[in-house]
Amino acid sequence: MDFYKENKKWVLVLASVIVIVILIAVFGNTFSDGNLNDKKEIPIIDSISAYHSYESGLHNYRGSLTLPNPCYILSVDAVVRESFPEDVTIRFTVQEEKGDKVCAQVLTEKGFRIIFQASKEAKVQAVINDVPVQFNIEKETITK
């Protein structure tokens, strides 16, 4: 009993520290899980191959990307900057589907197709999640 009275302040400090450590351990994962899911790294894709056709002012690019599993979503759009020749950026966005879905870890091909209007001389580049990548044209068909 005398020990408690003499060291009451230190016992309270020690108990407070233990409670704080327990709270950090319990709630620390809860708060960080949300951030980790939003910032998961996308697999490295350093080049994209596509087929290209041009007809009547329309560019048509099609191909596919290999993603790590079926739970990744691929979207594509084109940004055409007004100049001559136009500077075009094909923007690929790859992100993991949200939710508690279980995914088999099987490489999955996701197809894409993008059509946009620009001159035949347009300069085209590609980015994945805003990171520039090599854009290879496997076959090109140009008609007037």
N, C-alpha and C positions, 0 to 999 in steps of 0.2 A: 504494500500500500504506500509506503514511504517513497519507493522508487517512482511510482506513478506521479505522486504529488511533486517530487523534485524535478522530474523530467517531462512534465505535462506538455510543455511547449514542443519539445523534440518528438514526442509520441504523436502529437497532432500533425506536425510537419511531415513525418514519415508516413502517417496514414493518408494524408492529402496527396503525397507523391504517388503512393501505391494506387489510389483511386484514379489519379490523372493518367498513369501508365495504362491501367485497365481500360479507361475510356478511349484513349488513343488506339489501343489494340483493337477494340470492338468497332469503333466508328471510323477508324482510319481506312480500313478496307472499303467500307461503304462509300465514302466520298471519292476515293481514288478509282474505284471500278468504273464509274461513269466516265471519268476522264480517259482512262486507258482504252475503253471501247471506242471512244470518239477519235483517238489518235493512233489506233493500231496502224502499224506500218503495212503498206501495200507491197506485195511482192515486186521485186525489181524486174521491170520490163524495159530493156534498153533499145529495142527496135520494133517496128511494126511493118509488116508486109501487107500490101494491098493491091488489088486489081483496080485499074483506073480506065474509065471511058469518058469521052467528051463528045457531046452532040448538041447542036442548037443552043449553045451558050450554057449548057448544064454539065457540071462535073459530077461524076458518079464514082465514089470509092467504096469498095467492099472488101471484106476480109474477116479474119478472126484473131482473137487473142487467147492465149492459154493462161487461165487463172487457176489458183491453187485448189479451189473447191467450188461446188455449185452455189454456195452462199454469197459469192461476190456478184455485185451488180455492175454492169458495164453500160455507160451511156456515152453518146457522142454528139457533138454539135460543131458547127463551123462558124468562125468569126471572119468575115470578109471586110478588110479595111479598104476604104476608097482611095485608090491611087491607080496609076497605070504603069506596069501591070499591077493588078491587085495583089496585096499580101494577104494570104489566107492561113489561118491557124485552125487546124482540126484538133479540137479539144476532146480527149478521152478522159472520162472520169470513172475510176474504179474504186468501189467502196464495199465494205462488208455489210451484208444485210443485218439490220438490227433485230434484236429479239433473242429468245432462248432456243432458237432452232438448232438442232444437232446436225452437223454436216459431215459427210464422209470426206476424208482427206484424199480426194481423187482429182487429178488435174482435169480441168473442164474447159472445153473450147467455147468461147462466147463470140458469136458472129456480130458484125457491125456493117452498117450501110449508111452512107451520108451523101446527100445530093445537095449541091448549092450552085448558084448562078455566079459566074465570073468569066472573064475573057479566057481564051485558049492559052494566053501567055502568063496566066496567074502563077505567082510563086507560092507554093504550098509547103507548110511545115506542120509537124504534129507535136503535141504535148500530152503527157499522161499526168493527171493531177497537177497541172501547171509546171511539170518538169519536161524540158525538151527531150525528144527521143529521135533516133534515126528513123526516117520514113522511106521505106523501100517500095518501089513500084515494080511488081513482078511482071505485069502485062499491061500494055497501054493500047487502047483503041481510040483513035481520034477520027471523027467524021465531021463534015461541015454541017 
